[in-house]
């Protein structure tokens, strides 16, 4: 069979390279697939959930346990506080994406609480409060204190 000089036979699986090559996700997969195994994927996923949970942990604790033990908790306020945790206030405002993100962030914070121990600060409590001491004290020629830097 006679073909033009600029024509060459290419296998069908090579046509993608002629048509533009791999996209970004394919390129990342080609590089990481030989390196990553199930352990790496699990560690990556756990780290992402931990990072998200860390960002939401303060608000989640404040709006749940913090509110309940604040001494000002009411039945109506408890519903409002819980609504902040689950993103209900975002849904009411029409911010569906933010509401879903709030739910996922709160779930990640709860996941973090379930997989690690929190720091016990009981040992950090001082029985007697001490006055802070000055870092530098300035005295005149007679020994009288002129000022201090804390």
Residue pairs with C-beta under 8 A, 6 or more apart in sequence:
3 9
10 18
16 22
22 30
49 108
49 111
49 112
50 108
50 112
52 104
52 105
52 108
53 105
53 108
53 109
53 110
53 111
53 112
54 109
54 112
55 105
56 102
56 105
56 106
56 108
56 109
57 109
57 112
57 113
59 84
59 85
60 85
60 105
60 106
60 109
60 110
61 109
63 81
63 82
63 84
63 85
64 81
64 82
64 85
67 73
67 77
67 78
67 81
68 78
73 81
80 89
82 88
83 89
84 102
85 102
85 106
86 102
86 103
86 106
87 98
87 99
87 100
87 101
87 102
87 103
87 106
88 99
90 96
90 98
90 99
90 102
91 99
132 150
134 148
134 149
134 150
135 148
135 149
135 150
136 148
136 149
137 145
137 147
137 148
138 145
138 146
138 147
138 148
139 145
139 146
140 146
